[in-house]
């Protein structure tokens, strides 16, 4: 089974629409970097949105995903709406095998 994990910063307290847009950016960007999209699409394109405490934790998990060789991306906001330009908001990881993602992100809570 394949899935995608999206990590969003809880400390930013983004409005729901802004958080959804940031997760959408991460989902698309990470999917474009994955070689597992065909199988993932066939299985229903599972996505899990998890929260991290702050930028430091977001960057740690991003590095962990890169170190594990998983397709991933870091989303940095352009600052046109509610947050400052250059704010790191979200990380997308996968689609990738579920076991690989669970090994890295199992302790995080759902958004």
Residue frames as qw, qx, qy, qz and C-alpha x, y, z in Angstrom:
[[0.000, 0.887, 0.462, 0.000, 0.00, 0.00, 0.00],
 [0.401, 0.239, 0.012, 0.884, 1.07, 3.54, -0.78],
 [0.159, -0.884, -0.428, 0.106, 0.18, 6.81, 0.86],
 [0.332, 0.560, -0.076, 0.755, 1.28, 10.39, 1.11],
 [0.459, -0.612, -0.452, 0.459, 1.98, 12.32, 4.31],
 [0.150, 0.727, 0.088, 0.664, 1.53, 16.07, 4.62],
 [0.512, -0.395, -0.458, 0.610, 3.03, 17.87, 7.62],
 [0.025, 0.781, 0.208, 0.589, 1.72, 21.29, 8.62],
 [0.278, 0.153, -0.502, 0.805, 2.97, 23.66, 11.32],
 [0.326, -0.673, -0.663, 0.048, 0.53, 24.00, 14.23],
 [0.354, -0.476, -0.242, 0.768, 2.20, 27.15, 15.60],
 [0.080, 0.081, 0.361, 0.925, 1.15, 29.23, 12.58],
 [0.253, 0.478, 0.664, -0.516, -2.55, 28.76, 13.39],
 [0.026, 0.052, -0.558, -0.828, -3.39, 29.12, 9.71],
 [0.633, 0.213, 0.167, -0.725, -7.00, 29.69, 8.64],
 [0.763, 0.098, 0.635, -0.069, -8.51, 26.44, 7.32],
 [0.687, 0.716, 0.111, -0.058, -8.45, 27.58, 3.71],
 [0.146, 0.849, -0.507, 0.012, -4.81, 28.66, 3.89],
 [0.509, -0.384, 0.767, -0.067, -3.81, 25.38, 5.54],
 [0.803, 0.348, 0.478, -0.081, -5.68, 23.45, 2.85],
 [0.537, 0.831, -0.139, -0.034, -3.93, 25.41, 0.10],
 [0.101, -0.739, 0.665, -0.033, -0.49, 24.81, 1.65],
 [0.656, -0.120, 0.741, -0.077, -1.22, 21.08, 1.93],
 [0.762, 0.586, 0.257, -0.097, -2.40, 21.04, -1.68],
 [0.294, 0.853, -0.429, -0.037, 0.87, 22.63, -2.80],
 [0.321, -0.521, 0.787, -0.079, 2.81, 19.99, -0.85],
 [0.778, 0.158, 0.586, -0.160, 0.68, 17.11, -2.15],
 [0.702, 0.708, 0.032, -0.065, 1.18, 18.07, -5.79],
 [0.160, 0.831, -0.531, 0.036, 4.87, 18.89, -5.49],
 [0.467, -0.397, 0.783, -0.106, 5.73, 15.68, -3.63],
 [0.816, 0.310, 0.468, -0.142, 3.66, 13.56, -6.03],
 [0.580, 0.793, -0.172, -0.070, 5.55, 15.02, -8.98],
 [0.007, 0.713, -0.696, 0.091, 8.80, 13.81, -7.38],
 [0.658, -0.190, 0.691, -0.229, 7.57, 10.25, -6.78],
 [0.261, 0.259, -0.813, -0.451, 7.93, 7.25, -9.05],
 [0.034, 0.187, 0.962, -0.197, 5.08, 5.48, -7.22],
 [0.359, 0.190, 0.122, -0.906, 2.17, 7.61, -8.42],
 [0.534, 0.032, -0.642, -0.549, 0.57, 4.98, -10.68],
 [0.433, -0.199, -0.862, 0.171, 0.17, 2.42, -7.87],
 [0.033, -0.227, -0.503, 0.834, -0.89, 5.14, -5.42],
 [0.410, 0.115, -0.183, -0.886, -3.57, 6.43, -7.79],
 [0.550, -0.065, -0.761, -0.337, -4.88, 2.93, -8.36],
 [0.390, -0.247, -0.796, 0.391, -5.19, 2.42, -4.58],
 [0.200, -0.824, -0.525, -0.068, -7.18, 5.63, -4.04],
 [0.307, 0.599, -0.139, 0.726, -4.44, 8.23, -3.40],
 [0.611, -0.665, -0.393, 0.174, -4.43, 8.06, 0.42],
 [0.247, 0.579, -0.234, 0.741, -3.20, 11.26, 2.09],
 [0.591, -0.589, -0.476, 0.279, -2.64, 11.80, 5.79],
 [0.103, 0.767, -0.104, 0.624, -2.31, 15.32, 7.25],
 [0.711, -0.406, -0.415, 0.397, -0.26, 15.49, 10.43],
 [0.076, -0.968, 0.032, -0.236, 0.73, 18.43, 12.59],
 [0.689, 0.056, -0.329, 0.643, 4.18, 19.42, 13.76],
 [0.362, -0.711, -0.369, 0.477, 4.84, 21.94, 16.52],
 [0.025, -0.899, 0.098, 0.426, 6.95, 24.51, 14.70],
 [0.543, 0.760, -0.332, -0.129, 9.46, 25.24, 11.94],
 [0.134, -0.594, 0.790, -0.074, 12.26, 23.39, 13.69],
 [0.630, 0.018, 0.754, -0.188, 10.24, 20.17, 13.87],
 [0.719, 0.635, 0.126, -0.255, 9.03, 20.61, 10.28],
 [0.358, 0.773, -0.520, -0.073, 12.62, 20.88, 9.05],
 [0.355, -0.405, 0.833, -0.127, 13.74, 17.90, 11.13],
 [0.729, 0.246, 0.611, -0.188, 11.09, 15.66, 9.58],
 [0.604, 0.764, -0.115, -0.197, 11.87, 17.03, 6.12],
 [0.091, 0.689, -0.719, -0.012, 15.52, 16.08, 6.61],
 [0.554, -0.146, 0.798, -0.188, 14.53, 12.65, 7.93],
 [0.768, 0.500, 0.331, -0.224, 12.46, 12.04, 4.79],
 [0.455, 0.796, -0.384, -0.106, 15.30, 13.15, 2.53],
 [0.179, -0.557, 0.806, -0.089, 17.77, 10.95, 4.44],
 [0.656, 0.073, 0.724, -0.200, 15.41, 7.99, 3.97],
 [0.146, -0.087, 0.739, 0.652, 15.40, 8.61, 0.21],
 [0.244, 0.605, 0.744, -0.148, 11.68, 9.42, 0.11],
 [0.190, 0.497, 0.371, 0.761, 10.22, 11.85, -2.42],
 [0.285, -0.708, -0.490, 0.421, 9.55, 15.03, -0.47],
 [0.245, 0.581, 0.164, 0.759, 9.22, 18.78, -0.70],
 [0.257, -0.452, -0.446, 0.728, 9.22, 21.81, 1.57],
 [0.126, 0.769, 0.473, 0.411, 6.63, 24.50, 0.90],
 [0.302, -0.290, -0.199, 0.886, 7.62, 28.11, 1.51],
 [0.196, 0.797, 0.556, -0.130, 4.84, 30.69, 1.29],
 [0.396, 0.472, 0.239, 0.751, 5.00, 33.66, -1.06],
 [0.216, -0.341, -0.417, 0.814, 3.44, 35.90, 1.59],
 [0.079, -0.280, -0.432, -0.853, 0.56, 37.27, -0.46],
 [0.510, -0.569, -0.485, -0.425, -2.12, 36.69, 2.17],
 [0.635, -0.727, -0.108, -0.237, -1.89, 35.93, 5.89],
 [0.805, -0.470, 0.116, 0.344, 1.75, 35.07, 6.62],
 [0.087, -0.836, 0.356, 0.407, 5.12, 36.64, 5.90],
 [0.734, 0.582, -0.333, -0.104, 6.99, 35.86, 2.67],
 [0.366, 0.512, -0.745, 0.221, 9.41, 32.97, 3.08],
 [0.600, -0.325, 0.535, -0.499, 7.49, 31.27, 5.89],
 [0.263, 0.153, -0.940, -0.153, 8.01, 27.50, 5.76],
 [0.628, -0.138, 0.137, -0.754, 4.52, 26.05, 6.17],
 [0.921, 0.070, 0.212, -0.318, 4.29, 22.47, 5.04],
 [0.085, -0.446, 0.853, 0.257, 6.17, 19.35, 3.97],
 [0.884, 0.212, -0.041, -0.415, 4.88, 16.72, 1.57],
 [0.216, -0.432, 0.872, 0.082, 6.29, 13.19, 1.58],
 [0.434, 0.175, 0.882, 0.050, 5.36, 10.48, -0.90],
 [0.938, -0.145, 0.022, -0.315, 3.50, 8.77, -2.29],
 [0.204, 0.499, -0.827, 0.155, 5.68, 6.03, -0.93],
 [0.581, -0.182, -0.794, -0.011, 5.22, 2.64, 0.71],
 [0.550, -0.716, -0.172, -0.394, 3.10, 2.97, 3.84],
 [0.856, -0.371, -0.195, 0.302, 5.67, 1.16, 6.02],
 [0.551, 0.213, -0.073, 0.803, 8.41, 3.64, 5.12],
 [0.135, -0.606, -0.075, -0.780, 6.21, 6.60, 6.03],
 [0.734, -0.605, -0.229, -0.205, 4.89, 5.03, 9.23],
 [0.803, -0.129, -0.250, 0.526, 8.48, 4.41, 10.38],
 [0.329, 0.245, -0.086, 0.908, 9.16, 8.16, 10.26],
 [0.220, -0.329, -0.046, -0.917, 5.85, 9.75, 11.23],
 [0.498, -0.369, -0.780, -0.085, 3.94, 7.28, 13.46],
 [0.341, -0.380, -0.572, 0.642, 4.26, 9.43, 16.60],
 [0.051, -0.009, -0.076, -0.996, 2.72, 12.55, 15.04],
 [0.283, 0.459, 0.703, -0.464, -0.93, 13.47, 15.58],
 [0.273, 0.562, 0.642, 0.444, -3.56, 14.11, 12.93],
 [0.035, 0.156, 0.017, 0.987, -4.36, 17.71, 12.16]]
